[in-house]
């Protein structure tokens, strides 16, 4: 039935670019979305994947901040494509953009649930479908979307940065735990990338922001999808952070 990839938050922005790249690489793709407004976007991605790349797709609604809904997502993928999962892309993410003294406990817990705990839930659920099938020659991959915010900290993003930093530690631990067993774990930490969120801000402010980046411009979602492709094709790479950020953060 071919190789299978699950991507959380795969319906828009960076997630959409990654979903399409997975199809281009020949994976059957399980596209996850959360909000009802993303259903049409997910269906459109599924249609494009099938028409352009001839791969099979499955669209699954799930709030991956909740463990039981993560299980439903993984169960649906296994029921559709079998008990081997080749790639997990933990990509779902939200932000509050709030000063930490003003934020509510419910709001920051929601960010931690979606941006960090979902990565743990999904990895915990998917690993059994990797360890029994992976080998040095037939590797499985877990790719986590973090952020430069997890490397440097960002004003009004304390909860977001805490989650994104946690992702890095988690990925490294998983990489060590499963090294030599055909499972690799790596992180992509994007810098400023042109998504709907940035398109909606004041364009003069956006231009000023771009000038703070050594390369002089805001990155594209294709830069992140390209980093994912590199990881998938790099068998000796595990426990690492790749940060397409135009030189904004030097590692």
Residue frames relative to the residue before (quaternion, step in Angstrom):
aa qw qx qy qz dx dy dz
X 1.0000 0.0000 0.0000 0.0000 0.00 0.00 0.00
X 0.5728 -0.5974 0.3870 0.4064 3.59 1.24 0.08
X 0.6159 -0.5474 0.4188 0.3815 3.52 -1.35 -0.01
X 0.2660 -0.7846 0.5503 0.1041 3.55 -1.14 0.75
X 0.0598 -0.7778 0.6254 0.0180 3.54 -1.05 0.87
X 0.1768 -0.7424 0.6365 0.1117 3.54 -1.12 0.77
X 0.0156 -0.7883 0.6149 0.0114 3.56 -0.94 0.85
X 0.2689 -0.7502 0.5819 0.1624 3.56 -0.78 1.02
X 0.8094 0.1693 -0.1574 0.5399 3.55 -1.04 0.74
X 0.3340 0.8110 -0.4231 0.2274 3.54 1.06 0.80
X 0.5570 0.6848 -0.3489 0.3147 3.58 1.24 0.08
X 0.8189 0.1269 -0.0486 0.5576 3.59 1.15 -0.38
X 0.8259 0.2612 -0.1728 0.4688 3.54 -1.31 0.33
X 0.8321 -0.0509 0.0822 0.5461 3.55 -0.86 -1.02
X 0.6387 0.5433 -0.3281 0.4349 3.59 0.98 -0.82
X 0.6399 0.5174 -0.3257 0.4656 3.57 0.97 -0.79
X 0.6627 0.5059 -0.3078 0.4584 3.58 0.90 -0.91
X 0.6533 0.5004 -0.3093 0.4766 3.57 1.02 -0.77
X 0.6260 0.5435 -0.3384 0.4452 3.59 0.96 -0.84
X 0.6880 0.4765 -0.2798 0.4704 3.57 0.88 -0.96
X 0.6372 0.5183 -0.3335 0.4627 3.58 1.02 -0.72
X 0.6170 0.5365 -0.3459 0.4602 3.60 1.01 -0.74
X 0.6531 0.5004 -0.3123 0.4749 3.58 0.99 -0.80
X 0.6264 0.5390 -0.3283 0.4575 3.55 1.00 -0.83
X 0.6960 0.4600 -0.2592 0.4865 3.57 1.08 -0.74
X 0.6186 -0.6188 0.3120 0.3702 3.57 1.29 0.12
X 0.4953 0.6561 -0.4377 0.3642 3.59 1.22 0.22
X 0.4124 -0.5882 0.6203 0.3149 3.51 -1.28 0.50
X 0.1926 -0.8382 0.5084 0.0427 3.56 -0.74 1.07
X 0.1898 -0.7316 0.6466 0.1033 3.53 -1.00 0.98
X 0.1287 -0.8137 0.5664 0.0239 3.56 -0.40 1.29
X 0.1591 -0.7965 0.5803 0.0587 3.55 -0.68 1.13
X 0.0181 0.7603 -0.6493 -0.0022 3.52 -1.17 0.72
X 0.3673 -0.7463 0.5137 0.2104 3.57 -1.24 0.36
X 0.7857 0.3411 -0.1853 0.4817 3.60 0.61 -1.09
X 0.6035 -0.5846 0.4012 0.3648 3.61 -1.05 0.70
X 0.6189 0.5649 -0.3438 0.4239 3.58 1.10 -0.65
X 0.6732 0.4969 -0.2924 0.4630 3.60 1.22 -0.39
X 0.4375 0.7160 -0.4537 0.3001 3.60 1.26 -0.11
X 0.6808 0.4801 -0.2971 0.4667 3.59 0.85 -0.92
X 0.6292 0.5306 -0.3352 0.4586 3.58 1.03 -0.75
X 0.6603 0.5079 -0.3012 0.4640 3.57 0.96 -0.88
X 0.6478 0.5111 -0.3158 0.4683 3.57 0.96 -0.84
X 0.6405 0.5214 -0.3239 0.4615 3.59 1.03 -0.78
X 0.6337 0.5131 -0.3291 0.4763 3.59 1.02 -0.76
X 0.6412 0.5284 -0.3221 0.4539 3.58 0.94 -0.88
X 0.6528 0.5082 -0.3138 0.4660 3.59 0.93 -0.86
X 0.6602 0.5073 -0.3075 0.4607 3.57 0.95 -0.89
X 0.6351 0.5330 -0.3262 0.4540 3.58 0.99 -0.82
X 0.6847 0.4844 -0.2832 0.4651 3.56 0.92 -0.89
X 0.7072 0.4730 -0.2668 0.4527 3.57 0.90 -0.94
X 0.7505 0.4166 -0.2285 0.4593 3.59 0.85 -0.95
X 0.8272 0.2400 -0.0869 0.5005 3.57 0.92 -0.89
X 0.4243 -0.7473 0.4358 0.2676 3.59 1.24 -0.07
X 0.4739 0.6614 -0.4546 0.3625 3.59 1.16 0.47
X 0.4890 -0.6344 0.5052 0.3212 3.54 -1.28 0.31
X 0.1425 -0.8051 0.5739 0.0467 3.56 -1.10 0.69
X 0.0775 -0.7491 0.6539 0.0720 3.49 -1.35 0.37
X 0.1761 -0.7738 0.6026 0.0838 3.56 -0.83 1.02
X 0.0063 -0.8213 0.5676 -0.0573 3.59 -0.68 1.12
X 0.2885 -0.7358 0.5905 0.1631 3.56 -0.85 1.03
X 0.2536 0.7509 -0.5807 0.1864 3.58 -0.81 1.00
X 0.3103 -0.6868 0.6229 0.2097 3.53 -1.12 0.74
X 0.2268 -0.8343 0.4871 0.1231 3.56 -0.06 1.28
X 0.4947 0.6235 -0.4407 0.4152 3.57 1.26 0.12
X 0.6914 0.4054 -0.2527 0.5420 3.58 1.34 -0.17
X 0.5000 -0.7044 0.4176 0.2819 3.57 -0.68 1.13
X 0.6676 0.5095 -0.3243 0.4353 3.60 0.91 -0.83
X 0.6652 0.4823 -0.3161 0.4742 3.59 1.05 -0.65
X 0.5633 0.5559 -0.3805 0.4783 3.59 1.18 -0.45
X 0.6505 0.5121 -0.3157 0.4636 3.57 0.96 -0.87
X 0.6356 0.5229 -0.3317 0.4611 3.58 0.97 -0.79
X 0.6366 0.5339 -0.3189 0.4560 3.57 1.02 -0.80
X 0.6924 0.4623 -0.2807 0.4775 3.58 0.83 -0.96
X 0.6343 0.5306 -0.3314 0.4543 3.59 0.97 -0.82
X 0.6471 0.5157 -0.3172 0.4634 3.59 0.99 -0.81
X 0.6447 0.5218 -0.3184 0.4591 3.58 1.00 -0.81
X 0.6739 0.4898 -0.2928 0.4693 3.58 0.92 -0.91
X 0.6393 0.5279 -0.3249 0.4550 3.58 0.99 -0.80
X 0.7135 0.4580 -0.2535 0.4658 3.57 1.04 -0.79
X 0.8437 0.2225 -0.0570 0.4851 3.58 0.84 -0.99
X 0.6303 -0.5525 0.3446 0.4228 3.59 1.21 0.04
X 0.6411 -0.6112 0.3526 0.3019 3.53 -1.33 0.33
X 0.5951 0.4816 -0.4176 0.4893 3.57 1.10 0.67
X 0.0644 -0.7644 0.6412 0.0215 3.56 -0.85 1.04
X 0.2834 -0.8122 0.4950 0.1223 3.54 -0.51 1.21
X 0.8096 0.0840 -0.0013 0.5810 3.58 1.00 -0.82
X 0.0557 -0.7373 0.6715 0.0481 3.52 -1.13 0.82
X 0.0829 -0.7675 0.6345 0.0383 3.55 -0.83 1.03
X 0.1715 -0.7742 0.6055 0.0678 3.56 -0.45 1.25
X 0.1087 0.8504 -0.4962 0.1369 3.56 -0.05 1.29
X 0.5025 0.6834 -0.4311 0.3076 3.62 1.14 -0.47
X 0.1590 0.7979 -0.5687 0.1213 3.55 -0.98 0.82
X 0.0665 -0.7656 0.6389 0.0341 3.54 -1.20 0.66
X 0.1608 -0.7824 0.5908 0.1138 3.57 -1.27 0.22
X 0.3623 -0.7296 0.5388 0.2148 3.56 -1.20 0.55
X 0.1322 -0.8225 0.5342 0.1439 3.58 1.13 -0.74
X 0.4818 0.6613 -0.4167 0.3961 3.54 0.82 1.08
X 0.5411 -0.5791 0.5031 0.3446 3.54 -1.17 0.69
X 0.5022 -0.7131 0.3932 0.2910 3.57 -0.76 1.01
X 0.6129 0.5407 -0.3710 0.4410 3.61 1.12 -0.33
X 0.7108 0.4513 -0.2450 0.4807 3.59 1.19 -0.53
X 0.5776 0.6298 -0.3688 0.3657 3.56 1.17 -0.48
X 0.4186 -0.6878 0.5251 0.2756 3.59 -1.14 0.54
X 0.6224 -0.5344 0.4112 0.3974 3.55 -1.21 0.45
X 0.6339 0.5404 -0.3344 0.4408 3.58 0.94 -0.84
X 0.6656 0.5164 -0.3083 0.4418 3.59 0.95 -0.87
X 0.7261 0.4155 -0.2837 0.4686 3.61 0.78 -0.88
X 0.5966 0.5399 -0.3738 0.4614 3.60 1.10 -0.49
X 0.6157 0.5445 -0.3448 0.4534 3.58 1.07 -0.69
X 0.6445 0.5111 -0.3175 0.4717 3.58 0.99 -0.82
X 0.6620 0.4923 -0.3088 0.4733 3.59 0.93 -0.84
X 0.6377 0.5375 -0.3313 0.4412 3.59 0.97 -0.81
X 0.7350 0.4161 -0.2364 0.4804 3.58 0.83 -1.00
X 0.7729 0.4191 -0.2011 0.4320 3.57 0.79 -1.04
X 0.7896 0.2484 -0.1525 0.5399 3.59 1.17 -0.35
X 0.7214 0.4417 -0.2791 0.4545 3.59 0.64 -1.05
X 0.5958 0.5573 -0.3800 0.4359 3.61 1.05 -0.59
X 0.6202 0.5393 -0.3440 0.4542 3.59 1.08 -0.69
X 0.6504 0.4935 -0.3095 0.4874 3.57 1.05 -0.79
X 0.6467 0.5270 -0.3242 0.4460 3.58 0.88 -0.94
X 0.7134 0.4691 -0.2707 0.4448 3.56 0.71 -1.09
X 0.6561 0.5045 -0.3184 0.4623 3.59 0.93 -0.83
X 0.6422 0.5297 -0.3162 0.4550 3.58 0.96 -0.88
X 0.7044 0.4693 -0.2598 0.4649 3.58 0.97 -0.86
X 0.7128 0.4690 -0.2578 0.4533 3.58 1.03 -0.78
X 0.5606 0.6532 -0.3897 0.3273 3.60 1.00 -0.71
X 0.6403 0.5195 -0.3628 0.4342 3.67 0.87 -0.69
X 0.6868 0.4565 -0.2775 0.4928 3.59 1.15 -0.54
X 0.6387 0.4733 -0.3305 0.5087 3.55 1.34 0.20
X 0.6888 0.5250 -0.3085 0.3934 3.57 0.76 -1.03
X 0.6951 0.4790 -0.2837 0.4549 3.58 1.04 -0.65
X 0.7499 0.3776 -0.2009 0.5046 3.59 1.26 -0.15
X 0.6274 0.5820 -0.3376 0.3921 3.59 1.15 -0.50
X 0.0315 0.7597 -0.6493 0.0144 3.52 -1.32 0.44
X 0.7051 -0.4280 0.3307 0.4585 3.56 -1.27 0.09
X 0.7134 0.4385 -0.2456 0.4884 3.56 1.04 -0.81
X 0.7736 0.2407 -0.1107 0.5756 3.60 1.11 -0.65
X 0.0326 -0.8642 0.5020 -0.0141 3.54 0.46 1.24
X 0.2359 -0.7027 0.6444 0.1881 3.49 -1.37 0.38
X 0.2169 -0.8066 0.5449 0.0737 3.54 -1.11 0.70
X 0.1054 -0.7309 0.6695 0.0801 3.52 -1.18 0.76
X 0.0405 -0.8016 0.5956 -0.0334 3.56 -0.67 1.15
X 0.1536 -0.8108 0.5640 0.0292 3.54 -0.75 1.12
X 0.2758 -0.7398 0.5861 0.1819 3.58 -0.92 0.87
X 0.0627 -0.7688 0.6363 -0.0004 3.54 -0.64 1.19
X 0.3722 -0.7000 0.5510 0.2606 3.62 -0.95 -0.84
X 0.5833 -0.5274 0.4577 0.4149 3.56 -1.23 0.30
X 0.5448 0.6147 -0.3932 0.4131 3.59 1.21 -0.39
X 0.6475 0.5064 -0.3117 0.4766 3.55 1.18 -0.52
X 0.6645 0.4829 -0.2867 0.4930 3.56 1.32 -0.25
X 0.8268 0.2602 -0.0844 0.4916 3.57 1.00 -0.83
X 0.4131 -0.6570 0.5140 0.3653 3.59 1.05 -0.74
X 0.0725 -0.7851 0.6151 0.0008 3.56 -1.12 0.78
X 0.5189 -0.6394 0.4690 0.3194 3.60 -0.95 0.86
X 0.8375 0.1414 -0.1609 0.5027 3.58 -1.03 0.91
X 0.6708 0.4472 -0.2968 0.5117 3.58 1.22 0.45
X 0.1695 0.8370 -0.5106 0.0999 3.62 1.08 0.61
X 0.6800 0.4781 -0.2957 0.4706 3.59 0.88 -0.92
X 0.6385 0.5318 -0.3078 0.4634 3.57 1.00 -0.89
X 0.6882 0.4802 -0.2840 0.4638 3.59 0.87 -0.97
X 0.6072 0.5494 -0.3522 0.4532 3.59 1.06 -0.73
X 0.6704 0.4917 -0.2949 0.4710 3.58 0.94 -0.89
X 0.6930 0.4912 -0.2857 0.4437 3.57 0.86 -0.96
X 0.6253 0.5011 -0.3361 0.4949 3.59 1.14 -0.57
X 0.6307 0.5475 -0.3249 0.4437 3.56 1.03 -0.78
X 0.5893 0.5812 -0.3532 0.4361 3.56 1.09 -0.74
X 0.6587 0.5271 -0.3131 0.4362 3.56 0.93 -0.91
X 0.6691 0.4875 -0.3008 0.4736 3.58 0.90 -0.88
X 0.6387 0.5334 -0.3170 0.4551 3.55 0.99 -0.85
X 0.6708 0.5093 -0.3016 0.4468 3.57 0.85 -0.97
X 0.6568 0.5117 -0.3191 0.4528 3.58 0.93 -0.84
X 0.6501 0.5152 -0.3199 0.4578 3.58 0.99 -0.82
X 0.6491 0.5033 -0.3124 0.4773 3.58 0.98 -0.84
X 0.6213 0.5499 -0.3409 0.4421 3.59 1.00 -0.81
X 0.6869 0.4687 -0.2836 0.4776 3.59 0.92 -0.88
X 0.6603 0.5386 -0.3127 0.4197 3.56 0.92 -0.91
X 0.7987 0.2831 -0.1325 0.5142 3.56 1.00 -0.80
X 0.3206 0.7440 -0.5160 0.2783 3.58 1.21 0.36
X 0.7991 0.2669 -0.2174 0.4929 3.54 -0.97 0.88
X 0.6726 0.4709 -0.2969 0.4876 3.57 1.30 -0.04
X 0.6151 -0.6017 0.3326 0.3859 3.56 1.24 0.39
X 0.6405 0.4677 -0.3416 0.5042 3.58 1.23 0.34
X 0.1049 -0.7970 0.5941 0.0281 3.55 -0.75 1.09
X 0.1257 -0.7806 0.6107 0.0438 3.56 -1.12 0.76
X 0.0979 0.8013 -0.5785 0.1172 3.58 -0.68 1.13
X 0.3449 -0.7381 0.5554 0.1665 3.53 -1.31 0.47
X 0.1556 -0.7109 0.6729 0.1327 3.52 -1.22 0.68
X 0.0900 -0.7988 0.5947 0.0117 3.58 -0.75 1.09
X 0.1718 -0.8316 0.5184 0.1010 3.62 0.14 1.23
X 0.3724 -0.6548 0.6020 0.2649 3.50 -1.32 0.47
X 0.7843 -0.2352 0.2146 0.5325 3.58 -1.03 -0.80
X 0.0067 0.8073 -0.5855 0.0737 3.57 -0.52 1.23
X 0.4666 -0.6925 0.4766 0.2749 3.57 -0.92 0.91
X 0.1447 0.7554 -0.6179 0.1631 3.54 -0.46 1.31
X 0.7490 -0.3755 0.2747 0.4717 3.58 -1.29 -0.03
X 0.6149 0.5664 -0.3511 0.4218 3.57 1.05 -0.77
X 0.7117 0.4354 -0.2654 0.4832 3.60 0.87 -0.87
X 0.6084 0.5560 -0.3615 0.4358 3.58 1.07 -0.61
X 0.6982 0.4926 -0.2694 0.4442 3.56 1.15 -0.57
X 0.5925 0.5735 -0.3810 0.4181 3.61 1.23 -0.07
X 0.6920 -0.4435 0.3648 0.4375 3.53 -1.35 0.19
X 0.4257 -0.7520 0.4446 0.2359 3.57 -0.62 1.15
X 0.5946 0.5432 -0.3729 0.4608 3.60 1.13 -0.50
X 0.6461 0.5006 -0.3104 0.4853 3.55 1.05 -0.79
X 0.6343 0.5314 -0.3268 0.4566 3.55 1.04 -0.76
X 0.6343 0.5193 -0.3252 0.4715 3.57 1.02 -0.80
X 0.6442 0.5108 -0.3186 0.4718 3.59 0.98 -0.82
X 0.6301 0.5319 -0.3256 0.4627 3.56 1.04 -0.78
X 0.6448 0.5341 -0.3195 0.4438 3.57 0.94 -0.89
X 0.6462 0.5406 -0.3201 0.4331 3.57 1.06 -0.71
X 0.6229 0.5304 -0.3474 0.4583 3.60 1.21 -0.30
X 0.6047 0.5415 -0.3447 0.4715 3.58 1.29 -0.21
X 0.5180 -0.6745 0.4142 0.3243 3.65 -0.64 0.97
X 0.6800 0.4663 -0.2997 0.4799 3.61 0.96 -0.72
X 0.4762 -0.7454 0.3771 0.2745 3.59 1.28 -0.19
X 0.7776 0.2502 -0.1762 0.5492 3.60 1.18 0.22
X 0.5523 -0.5872 0.4852 0.3388 3.52 -1.36 0.37
X 0.4738 -0.6978 0.4635 0.2716 3.57 -0.92 0.88
X 0.4181 -0.6852 0.5455 0.2412 3.54 -1.36 0.27
X 0.6303 -0.5467 0.3885 0.3910 3.57 -1.17 0.53
X 0.5854 0.5860 -0.3700 0.4208 3.58 1.13 -0.56
X 0.5720 0.5815 -0.3829 0.4337 3.60 1.17 -0.49
X 0.6793 0.4744 -0.2862 0.4811 3.57 1.03 -0.77
X 0.6321 0.5127 -0.3301 0.4781 3.57 1.01 -0.77
X 0.6378 0.5271 -0.3222 0.4599 3.58 1.06 -0.70
X 0.6255 0.5201 -0.3345 0.4758 3.57 1.08 -0.72
X 0.6253 0.5299 -0.3297 0.4685 3.56 1.04 -0.77
X 0.6419 0.5220 -0.3238 0.4590 3.58 0.93 -0.88
X 0.6351 0.5276 -0.3317 0.4563 3.59 0.95 -0.85
X 0.6505 0.5200 -0.3218 0.4504 3.58 0.87 -0.93
X 0.6732 0.5122 -0.3008 0.4404 3.56 0.88 -0.94
X 0.7426 0.4016 -0.2112 0.4926 3.57 1.11 -0.67
X 0.6414 0.5257 -0.3131 0.4629 3.59 1.28 0.08
X 0.1941 -0.8592 0.4595 0.1139 3.61 0.27 1.24
X 0.6950 0.4657 -0.2812 0.4701 3.61 1.18 -0.40
X 0.5824 0.5966 -0.3494 0.4275 3.58 1.33 0.09
X 0.2839 0.7348 -0.5881 0.1835 3.57 -0.72 1.06
X 0.8036 0.2746 -0.2217 0.4793 3.54 -1.17 0.68
X 0.5669 0.6333 -0.3532 0.3909 3.57 1.25 0.33
X 0.3180 -0.6984 0.6044 0.2138 3.53 -1.39 0.29
X 0.0785 -0.7526 0.6521 0.0474 3.56 -0.87 0.99
X 0.0553 -0.8372 0.5432 -0.0310 3.56 -0.63 1.14
X 0.1162 -0.7824 0.6097 0.0504 3.61 -0.13 1.25
X 0.2388 0.8103 -0.4942 0.2055 3.58 -0.14 1.26
X 0.5282 -0.6800 0.3908 0.3254 3.58 1.23 0.33
X 0.6656 -0.5091 0.2982 0.4571 3.57 1.20 0.42
X 0.3903 0.7421 -0.4642 0.2855 3.58 1.31 0.07
X 0.7616 0.1001 -0.0543 0.6379 3.58 1.12 -0.76
X 0.1705 -0.7883 0.5854 0.0821 3.56 -0.75 1.02
X 0.1972 -0.8162 0.5395 0.0628 3.55 -0.71 1.12
